Amino acid sequence: MPSSTSPARLYLMELGRTTVPTSAGPLAMSVGCYLIQTADGKSILIDSGLPSGHEPPTPGEVSGSGSDVLAHLAALDLGPDDVDLLVCSHFDIDHVGHHDAFSRAELVVQRAHYELARSGHPRFAAGRAHWDHPALRYRLVDGDTQLLPGLTLLASGGHAPGHQSVLVKLPRTGAVLLAIDAVVMEHLFHAERRAWPTDDDEDQLRASTRRLLDLVEREPVAFTVFGHDGAQWQRLRKAPDFYD
């Protein structure tokens, strides 16, 4: 019998979409975040997308062309104060753009990532006003952590130090792996993948990918959501629809 604090619904919120030119042809990419609602009414947000009005500084970066996370929440009759927990996968600008709106939530991030970002690492400077707002409260975790029954944070560094993915166990769908930026595209989900220029450490990225591949087999996982795979996101059930 699932606990009353277990995940009951998972919403996938697509916030923006673009096509990126590559040597192999155009690549469809999406930006998204995720909302989990528990059986007892708690709301858990995972990431918060690009800031409103953000313009990419370089060609090919995903732009915030869709509805932002606040609009998606409003469509579900929720506001920032209704979010109990905000899980932070990492502090890249396309994942933290509205963190400062959630001052009543507890934010959960890997300790190694938080300490690196707070030390002044230039990679996370663009979003610092959002993730380092003085009103925010953080819970720092170390490695794989069960946040509540059926919701586990998975240390998955390589794209960024201290990146975390999320495993959600739903009553009807079963286990869903939110790989986020540990595996941004479905075609990269294999043991010998190569790093992209935006990845931090290829060896660690491969190690994290192998761990997630093993998890998919061991659980088993019903499906995996890849963080920026625009083609996959078009096939997924998106908010206001949900998985349960």
Secondary structure, DSSP 8 states (H G I E B T S, - for coil): ---TTSEEEEEEEEEEEEEE--TTS-EEEEEEEEEEEETTS-EEEE---S-TT---SSTT-----S--HHHHHHHTT--GGG--EEE-S---HHHHTTGGG-TTSEEEEEHHHHHHHHTT-GGGSTTHHHHT-TT-EEEEE-SSEEEETTEEEEE-TTSSTT-EEEEEEETTTEEEEEEETTS-SGGG-STT----TT-S-HHHHHHHHHHHHHHHHHTTEEEEEETTBHHHHHHS--TTS-B-
